[in-house]
Amino acid sequence: MGINTFMFRERPLGMNLRNYLIRDLNPEDAVARARDKAQFKRVLRENGIPAPLTLYEISDYSDIARLRTLPGEFVIKPNHGMGGNGILVVKREDDVFISPANERYTLEDVRGHLRKIVNGEFSDNIERDQALIEERIYPSPDLVFRYAAGLPDIRVFCFRSVPVMAMVRYSTEISRGRANLSQGAVGMGLDMMTGGITHIHAKKETEDYTPDFFGIPADFRVPRWEEIRTVASETARVSGLSVAGVDVVLNSAGQIMVLEVNGHPGIEIQNINERSLLEALQGVHYIL
């Protein structure tokens, strides 16, 4: 249980050095474009990279007032949100909407949530934001194991468009169906060559997490792993970011889709993989 204190062959990448690399290598306009989820989706579409369909873009209270009907199931996201904050995933059952964690919302609750997003309550350093209402994506059954809730995703850390580290962010009821480590999702480190699971950790581990704990077969490999790496690399390239976290999902039809790209990717991925990101970056011949 917990992180092995002797896990890194080299020193881990710290926040100060990560921030320096981002300031030095990520152009400000590319970072701004990545933060704007709606804008970056258009970049993905222009480059033929599949992403969830945006049904509505809500910019102000008048847009909310005009929203008379909603789909049977959908996802709400702040356009400039971070860390999974403000994301609402629901499915209609009679006159209420149910989340993966079995939370119940009325139509007025949903409108209230949209108002909070527009007011910038879930967004970083901006007073007003847009709310995006997207189609709901269901995961490939190949990525659904014990304790699953919501949509697991795969975070691929790319450096100069080269995938150097990756993890499955496994959403559970504890994380309220959200695939964010800060929200309680479980991180599963991945072998970059095979897509097999190497280590499993969570922010607050209450068990000795192993593949067997989640009912994951010993010979499990992420399906279409080489293609996922290629899509992540291409997404990083079109983003213009040298340091990028690309969030990929495999949907219920087995299609690879990109949720978003992060120009300030977290470094918890090295704890999940029990491997230094610094070592991984040096493998791409960046001299530190």
N, C-alpha and C positions, 0 to 999 in steps of 0.2 A: 504494500500500500504506500502511496506517496511517490515522490520523485527520488530516484537514485542520486545520491550526492556525488557520486563519481561518474556521472553520466557523460560529461563532455570530454572528448579527447582534447579539444581546444577550448579557450575561454568562450563563453556564450556572447552573443551579440546583445549589448545593452541598449537602453533607450536613447542615451545621449548619442551613441554612434549611429543608431538607426536614424535618428532625427537629422544628424549631419548628412548622412547619405541621401536622405529624402530632399533636404534643402539643396544639396550639391547636384543631384542627378535628376530630380523630378521637376520639369518645367511647371511654373505656376499655372499656366493656362491648362495644362494637362491634368493637374491636380483638381482645378476648379471644374473641369469638364467631367471628371470621374465622380466628383461629389454630387453633381446634378444627375440623378438617376434617369430622369426623363431624357435629358440631352444625350447621355451616353447610350441609352437604348437606341436612339436614332443612329449613332455611330455604329453600333452592332448591326443594326438592320442594313445600313449602307454597305457593310462589309460581309453580308451573308451569314452572320453568326446568330443562331436562334436564341431568342430571349422570350420570357413570358409576355403575353399581350397586355398592353395597357388599355383598359376599358374607358376610364375617365381620368382627366386631370382636373383637380379641384383647386382653384386659386383663391377664391374668396367666399364670403357668406352667401352671395347671390347664387353661386354655383351649387352650394349645398341646398339652398331653398328650392332650386329647380330640379333637384335629384328626387324624383317622385318614386321611382322603382329601382330596385337593385337586383343583380343576378342571384341565382339560387346559391351560389358560393363564390367567394372572392377573397382577395387579400388587399388590405389597406396598408400603405407605406408612406412615411414622410419622404418627400423628394430628397431632402438633405439630411435624413436621419443617419444615426450611427449606432453600432452595437446592438442592433435589434430593437432599440427603443421606439415605441409607437407603432410597431407592426401588429396588425390584427388580422388573423386568419379565421374565417367563419363559414358556416354552411347553414342555410335556412332550414328550419324545422317548424312548420306551421307559421306562427306569427313571431317567432324569435330566431336569433342567429346563435349558433353553437360553435365554440372554439375547439381546437384539438384537446384542450385541457378541460373540456366540458363546462366552460364558463358561458353564461347566457346573456345575450344582448338584445334589447329591443331596437326597433328602427330609430327611435329617438336617441338611444345610447350610441348607435353608430354615427348619427349626425353630430352628437356631442364630441365623439372622438375625432371626427373630421374637423370640427371647429378648433379643437386643441392643436391639431397638426397645422392648420392654417395660421394659428397664432404663434407658431414656432416653438411650442412647448417641448418638442422632441428633437429639435434641430440644433446644430452647432453654430453659434455666433451669428445667427440671423434672426430678425424680429418677425418676419413672415415667411411662410413656406407653402409649398403645394402639397396636396395629398394625392397620391396615385392609387387608383383602384385597379387592380390587376386580376387577370384570370388566376384561378387557383390551380397549382400544379401538384399532382400526386406523384410520389416517388416510385421508382422501379421496385418491384417486389424483391429484387436481388439485394437491395440495400435496406430492407426492413427486417429487423430482428426483434428479440425480446425487449420490452419496455419502450418500443418506438412510439412516438406521437409527433405528428406534423411531418415536415419535409427535411430530411437530412441533406446537407450539401457537402461539397468537397472544396476546401480552401487550398488553392495552389499558389505558393509564394514564388513569384517569378523575378529574376534579376536579369536585366538586359534581355528580356523576353525568353530566358531560359528557365524552365521549371526546376527549382532547386530543392523544394520541400513541399510536402502536402499532408493533409489530414482530412479525415471524415469528421464533420461536426454533426454528431448524432443527437437529434432532437428527441426529448422525452417529455413526459408530463411535468417533471420538475422544471424544465426549461419552458413550460407552457407551449410546447410545440415549436419553439424557436431554435434555430441552429446557430446559436451564439454562445460561446464559452462563458461570457460574462453573465448570461441569463441562466446558466446551469446546464447547457448542453455538454455532452461527453465528447472528448477529443480522441480520435483514433489515428495514431500515426501510421503513415503509409510508406512502404518500400517504393522508392521512385522507379525502380526497374520493373517490378512485378505487379504493383498495386496491392500487395498483401499487407495485412495489418501487423505492425511491429510492436506498438505499445498503446496502452489505453489509460487515459487520465481525465479527471474532471476537476473543476475549481474546488469543490468540497467533496472529496471522496469519502464515502461512508462504507465502501466495500473494497475488496481486493479485485479490481476490475481486470478481467481476462476475457479473451474471446469466448470462452466457454460460459462465462457469466451471462453474456448476451445471447448465447445460443448460436454463435458464429462458427461455422465449420473450420477446422484446422487448415484446410486447403483453400480457404476463401481468397478470391482475388476480385478487386473492383472491376466490373465488366467494362469493356471498351477502354481500358486504361490508357493505352497508347494514344487513342483518339482524344481522350480527355486532356492529356498532356498537350497534344497539338492544338486543341481549341484554346486552352489556357494561354499557350505561347502566342497564338495569333491575337487573342484578346489583349494581352499585354502590349503587343506590338502596335496595334491600332490605337491603343490608349495614349501612346506617347510617353508612358511612365517607365522609367528604368527599374524602379522598385515598386512592385505591384502585387496585391493580393487579389486573385481572381476566384470568384465564387461560382462553382459549377454544380449543376444538378443533373441527375439521370432520371427522366420522367417515367411515368407508368408504361409508356410505349417504348422505352429504351432509348429515347432521343436525348442527346446532350444539349443542354441549354445553359446559358450564362445568366446569372442573376444580376451581378454587378461586378465592378472592379474597385478596389480600394487603393488610393494613393498614399495612405498611411497605414499599411498592414501591421497588425499586432505581432509581437514577437513571442507570444505564448506557444506558437507552433513548435518552437524548439524544445520547450518543456514536454509537450505531448510526444514528440519524436525522440526525446532524450538524446538530442544531437545539436551541436552548435550551428546556428545560422551563419556565424562568422566563417566557420570552416566551409560551409556550403557555398558561400559567396566567393571565397578564395578559390574554390574549384572552377569559377567562371573567370579566373585570371584578373580579378580586381585587386590592386595592390593597396593594402591598408597600412 
